[in-house]
Amino acid sequence: MDVELLSPAGSFEAMQAAINAGANAIYFGVEQLNMRSRSSGGFIIDDIAEISVRCHAAGLRCYITLNTVMYEYDMQLLQGILKAVKEHGVDAVIASDFAVIESCTRMGIPLHISTQANVSNLESVQFYARFADTIVLARELTLKQIASICSEIKRRKIVGPSGEIVKIEVFIHGALCMAISGKCYLSLHSQNASANRGACVQNCRRPYKVVDTESGNELLVDNEYIMSPQDLCTIPILDEILQSGVAVLKIEGRSKGADYVHTVTTCYREAITAIEQGRFTPGLIADWMQRLSTVYNRGFWEGYYLGREIGQWTKTPGSIATEKKIYAGKGTKYYPKIQVGEFIIEKGSLQEGDVLLLTGNAFGMEKILFDQVLVNGEKQIKALKGDKITFPFAHKISATDKLYKLLPATDA
């Protein structure tokens, strides 16, 4: 089955986690011209070279998002980014603004059309096929509509600039927006921070009251956040999505951490393999759903793919993940000859039986048991603030690497 699993990378830790977990490709943004410029921190232009080298060395493709609304004063920065993209061999630019599309076409840079373009029909696919080999469809389409578009692309032999049949990409997991294809202006109205410039302040995730202006009566609608849909999760219907003919499966989440990227990518990689091998069973689906629920989520539903009349809304403003990570310390030293890493405890305490979660540029995300560590060079059952713990570790540790204690959400 020739399908590409595309994972988000908002940091080098997340990028490495995607590589380790079996992604075929990653997408990332730099500076302020991407839809997660506010929330993810993101990369800078100088990071493009390292991203490209590391992804290609691992056999992955890397795509850069330049999918915000572009203003005239963005053109100089845009050209600087595209120059670096061309120089370092980034595999494609994800865009919706015609300034980006025109620049990439002129420079010979491969293009993917972003979901921000809201492509929802075959005529739009034919239009954008003049510029791009991959097109991300609007998230509001049903599987029936997607299957029809994919089928007609093949029947009509619609090709992109490469001469190959155009590929269709869809989102399979992550946050959904109340506005069609993310085109929301709530943040612009309330705080002059446009979501279409990557500066969403998430007004939709707040509780709102409905007020009867005649009586003055106020009420909360079913105690739900009526402008905030639950997160998309398509594991239970992934076989149907693949049958629709799509070529690229995208996971949302460039503002999420390495643990999220690793867990979600691993589950979908396993699910794709299970479908390929004819063992996509309810038992496996239940296991993947349980593991997906451990990392950031606001409840799950399958989005608009099945054509539901009424969507699923969140009941809380934040994550309902079943596990929480509590910051404990940072990396301090690595002993390469004996392959031992050292972390200092900066907050709280650790004790026997604790599951420790480590994130770092070189290794992405790893989990170890406290039982495997030494405290200040000795075997102890507890480590307190100021203590240094050491343990065998195959990857170099740096001062930017972080150590967390993993707890059930009910205990955090």
C-alpha positions in Angstrom: 0.0 0.0 0.0 1.7 3.2 -1.2 0.5 5.7 1.3 2.5 8.4 3.0 2.3 9.1 6.7 3.0 12.8 7.3 3.8 13.9 10.8 4.1 17.4 12.4 7.4 18.8 13.6 7.4 22.0 15.7 10.8 21.3 17.2 13.9 19.1 16.6 12.6 16.8 19.4 9.3 16.3 17.6 11.0 15.8 14.3 13.2 13.1 15.7 10.2 11.5 17.4 8.4 11.4 14.1 11.4 9.8 12.5 11.7 7.2 15.2 8.0 6.4 15.1 7.8 5.5 11.4 6.7 8.6 9.6 7.4 8.8 5.9 7.6 12.6 5.9 7.4 15.6 8.2 6.2 19.1 7.8 7.4 22.2 9.6 7.3 26.0 9.6 9.9 28.8 10.0 9.6 32.3 11.2 6.1 33.9 11.2 4.8 32.7 7.8 3.1 29.5 8.9 -0.1 28.7 10.6 1.5 27.7 14.0 3.8 30.7 14.3 2.3 31.7 17.6 1.8 28.4 19.3 4.8 26.3 18.3 7.7 28.7 18.7 8.9 27.0 15.5 12.2 26.9 13.6 14.2 29.7 12.0 15.6 30.0 8.5 19.0 28.7 9.7 17.4 25.4 10.9 16.3 24.5 7.4 19.6 23.0 6.5 19.7 20.6 9.5 16.1 19.6 9.1 16.7 18.7 5.5 19.9 16.8 6.2 18.5 14.8 9.1 15.2 13.9 7.4 16.9 12.8 4.1 19.5 10.8 6.0 16.7 8.9 7.7 14.9 8.4 4.4 12.1 10.9 5.1 10.8 13.7 3.0 10.4 17.2 4.5 7.9 19.8 3.6 7.8 23.5 4.7 4.5 25.3 5.4 4.2 28.8 4.0 0.5 28.8 4.2 -0.5 32.0 5.9 -2.2 35.0 4.3 0.7 37.0 2.8 1.1 40.8 3.0 3.2 43.0 0.9 5.8 43.4 3.7 6.2 39.6 3.9 7.7 39.4 0.4 11.3 39.9 1.4 11.1 37.3 4.1 9.3 34.9 1.8 12.0 35.2 -0.8 14.7 34.6 1.8 12.9 31.4 3.0 12.4 30.1 -0.5 16.1 30.7 -1.3 17.0 28.5 1.7 14.4 25.9 0.7 15.8 25.7 -2.8 19.4 25.6 -1.6 18.9 22.8 1.0 16.6 20.6 -1.1 13.4 20.8 1.0 11.0 18.4 -0.8 8.0 20.8 -1.2 6.4 24.0 0.0 2.8 23.8 1.4 1.0 27.0 0.3 -2.3 28.6 -0.4 -1.4 32.2 -1.2 -0.8 32.9 -4.9 2.3 34.9 -4.1 3.9 31.8 -2.7 2.5 29.6 -5.5 3.9 32.0 -8.2 7.3 32.3 -6.5 7.7 28.5 -6.1 6.6 27.9 -9.7 9.1 30.5 -11.0 11.9 29.0 -8.8 11.1 25.4 -9.7 10.3 24.4 -6.1 7.7 21.6 -5.8 4.4 22.7 -4.3 1.6 21.2 -2.2 -1.7 23.1 -2.0 -2.6 23.7 1.7 -6.0 22.9 3.2 -6.2 26.7 3.6 -7.1 26.8 -0.1 -10.3 24.9 0.8 -10.2 22.6 -2.2 -13.6 20.8 -2.2 -14.2 19.7 -5.8 -12.6 18.3 -8.9 -12.6 21.5 -10.8 -10.5 23.1 -8.1 -8.1 20.1 -8.2 -7.8 20.6 -11.9 -7.0 24.2 -11.4 -4.3 23.7 -8.8 -2.8 20.7 -10.7 -1.1 23.3 -12.9 1.0 24.2 -9.9 1.1 21.3 -7.5 1.6 17.5 -7.4 -0.2 17.1 -4.0 -3.4 18.8 -2.9 -4.7 18.8 0.6 -8.5 18.6 0.6 -10.8 20.7 2.9 -11.4 18.9 6.2 -15.1 19.3 5.9 -15.6 16.7 3.0 -17.1 13.3 3.5 -15.4 10.1 2.6 -17.8 9.7 -0.3 -16.9 13.1 -1.7 -13.1 12.3 -1.3 -13.5 9.0 -3.0 -15.3 10.5 -5.9 -12.5 13.2 -6.4 -9.8 10.5 -6.1 -11.5 8.3 -8.6 -12.1 11.1 -11.2 -8.4 12.2 -10.9 -7.4 8.8 -12.1 -10.1 8.4 -14.7 -9.3 11.8 -16.2 -5.6 11.3 -15.7 -5.1 14.7 -14.0 -1.4 15.2 -13.6 0.7 17.8 -11.7 3.8 19.6 -12.9 5.9 16.4 -12.5 3.7 14.5 -15.0 2.5 12.1 -12.3 -1.1 11.7 -11.3 -2.0 14.3 -8.6 -1.9 13.0 -5.1 -4.7 13.8 -2.6 -3.8 14.4 1.1 -6.3 14.4 4.0 -6.0 15.0 7.8 -6.4 11.9 9.9 -5.8 13.2 13.5 -5.6 16.3 15.6 -7.4 19.5 16.3 -10.3 20.7 14.3 -11.5 24.3 13.8 -15.1 25.7 13.9 -14.3 27.7 10.7 -14.1 26.0 7.3 -10.6 25.0 6.5 -9.3 27.1 9.4 -10.4 30.4 8.0 -11.4 32.0 11.3 -11.4 35.7 12.1 -12.4 35.5 15.8 -8.9 36.3 17.0 -8.5 39.1 14.5 -11.8 40.7 15.7 -11.0 40.3 19.4 -7.3 40.9 19.6 -6.1 41.9 16.2 -4.3 38.6 16.0 -5.2 36.8 12.8 -5.5 33.0 12.9 -4.8 33.2 9.2 -1.4 34.6 10.1 -0.7 31.8 12.6 -1.7 33.9 15.6 -4.9 32.2 16.7 -5.7 32.9 20.4 -8.3 30.2 20.5 -11.4 32.2 21.4 -13.5 29.2 20.4 -12.2 27.2 23.3 -13.8 29.4 25.9 -17.2 28.9 27.5 -20.0 31.3 26.2 -23.4 32.1 27.5 -26.5 32.5 25.4 -28.5 35.6 26.5 -32.2 36.2 25.9 -32.1 39.9 25.2 -35.8 40.3 26.0 -35.8 38.6 29.4 -32.1 38.9 30.3 -32.0 35.2 31.0 -28.6 33.6 30.5 -27.7 29.9 29.9 -24.8 27.7 29.0 -25.7 25.4 26.1 -25.6 21.8 27.4 -22.4 22.7 29.3 -20.5 22.3 26.0 -18.0 24.5 24.2 -20.2 25.0 21.2 -17.6 26.6 19.0 -14.9 24.0 19.9 -15.1 20.6 18.2 -13.5 17.6 19.7 -10.3 16.4 18.0 -10.2 14.4 14.8 -9.3 10.7 15.3 -9.7 8.3 12.4 -8.1 5.2 13.6 -11.5 3.3 13.7 -12.2 4.2 10.1 -8.7 4.3 8.7 -9.4 1.3 6.4 -12.2 3.3 4.8 -10.0 6.3 4.4 -7.4 4.3 2.6 -10.1 2.8 0.4 -11.1 6.3 -0.7 -7.9 6.5 -2.8 -6.0 9.2 -0.8 -2.2 9.1 -1.0 -1.1 11.1 2.0 -2.3 10.9 5.6 -1.5 14.0 7.7 -1.4 14.3 11.5 -2.0 17.8 12.9 0.0 19.0 15.8 3.0 21.2 15.2 2.4 22.9 18.6 2.5 19.6 20.4 5.5 17.9 22.1 7.7 15.0 21.1 5.7 12.6 23.2 2.5 13.5 21.3 4.2 13.1 17.9 5.8 9.8 18.9 2.6 8.3 20.3 0.2 9.4 17.5 2.6 8.6 14.7 3.4 5.1 16.2 -0.3 4.2 16.5 -1.1 5.3 12.9 2.0 3.5 11.5 0.9 0.3 13.3 -2.7 0.7 12.0 -1.5 1.2 8.4 0.6 -1.9 8.7 -2.3 -3.9 10.2 -4.6 -2.9 7.3 -1.9 -3.9 4.8 -1.5 -7.3 6.5 -5.3 -7.9 6.8 -5.3 -7.9 10.6 -7.1 -4.6 11.3 -9.2 -5.8 14.3 -11.5 -4.2 16.9 -9.0 -5.4 19.6 -6.1 -3.5 18.0 -8.3 -0.4 17.4 -9.2 -0.4 21.1 -5.5 -0.6 22.0 -4.6 2.3 19.7 -7.5 4.4 21.0 -6.3 3.8 24.6 -2.7 4.9 23.7 -3.9 7.9 21.8 -5.9 9.0 24.8 -2.8 9.2 26.9 -1.5 12.3 25.1 -3.0 15.7 24.4 -6.6 15.4 23.2 -9.9 17.2 23.7 -12.0 14.1 23.1 -12.2 12.2 19.8 -14.6 11.9 16.9 -14.2 11.1 13.2 -14.8 14.6 12.0 -17.0 15.1 8.9 -15.9 12.0 7.0 -19.0 10.0 7.8 -21.4 12.9 7.1 -22.8 13.3 10.6 -25.6 15.8 10.9 -24.3 17.1 14.3 -20.7 17.4 15.3 -19.1 16.5 18.6 -18.2 19.4 20.9 -15.7 19.6 23.8 -16.8 19.7 27.4 -13.6 21.2 28.8 -11.3 23.9 27.5 -8.1 21.9 27.7 -6.7 18.4 27.2 -8.4 15.3 28.7 -5.3 13.1 28.2 -5.2 10.2 30.6 -1.5 10.8 31.4 0.3 14.0 32.4 4.0 14.8 32.2 5.4 16.8 35.2 8.7 18.6 34.6 11.5 17.2 36.8 14.8 18.3 35.5 17.3 18.8 32.6 20.3 17.2 31.0 23.7 18.0 32.5 26.3 15.6 31.1 26.9 12.7 28.9 29.7 10.1 29.3 30.2 8.8 25.7 32.7 6.0 26.5 30.3 4.2 28.8 27.1 5.7 27.2 25.7 7.1 30.4 23.5 10.2 30.6 23.2 12.5 33.6 20.2 14.7 34.5 19.8 17.1 37.5 16.5 17.2 39.4 15.2 20.8 39.4 11.6 20.3 40.6 9.7 17.8 42.8 11.0 14.3 43.4 11.3 10.9 41.7 11.0 7.5 43.3 11.1 3.8 42.7 8.5 2.7 40.2 8.1 6.1 38.5 8.0 6.2 34.7 10.4 8.9 33.4 9.9 10.6 30.0 12.9 12.2 28.3 12.8 14.6 25.3 15.8 15.8 23.4 17.0 17.0 20.0 19.1 13.9 19.3 16.7 11.2 20.3 13.2 12.6 20.2 11.3 10.9 23.0 12.3 8.0 25.3 10.8 6.4 28.4 12.7 4.7 31.2 11.9 3.4 34.7 13.3 5.1 37.7 14.5 1.6 38.9 17.2 1.8 36.2 18.9 4.9 37.5 21.5 5.8 40.1 21.1 8.8 42.4 24.3 10.7 43.0 26.2 7.6 41.9 24.4 5.2 44.2 21.4 2.9 44.0 18.6 4.7 45.9 14.8 4.5 45.9 14.2 8.3 45.7 15.8 11.4 44.1 15.1 14.9 45.4 15.6 18.4 44.0 19.3 19.0 43.5 20.2 15.3 43.1 21.8 14.0 39.9 20.6 10.8 38.3 22.5 8.7 35.8 21.5 5.8 33.6 22.7 3.9 30.5 21.6 5.9 27.4 22.6 5.4 23.8 22.2 9.1 22.7 24.2 12.2 23.6 22.6 14.3 26.4 22.6 18.1 26.2 21.5 20.9 28.5 18.3 21.5 26.4 17.1 17.9 27.0 14.3 17.7 29.5 13.2 15.1 32.1 9.6 14.6 33.1 7.7 12.3 35.5 4.8 10.6 33.8 1.7 10.2 36.0 -2.0 9.2 35.5 -3.9 12.4 34.9 -6.0 11.7 38.1 -2.8 11.9 40.2 -1.3 15.0 38.6 
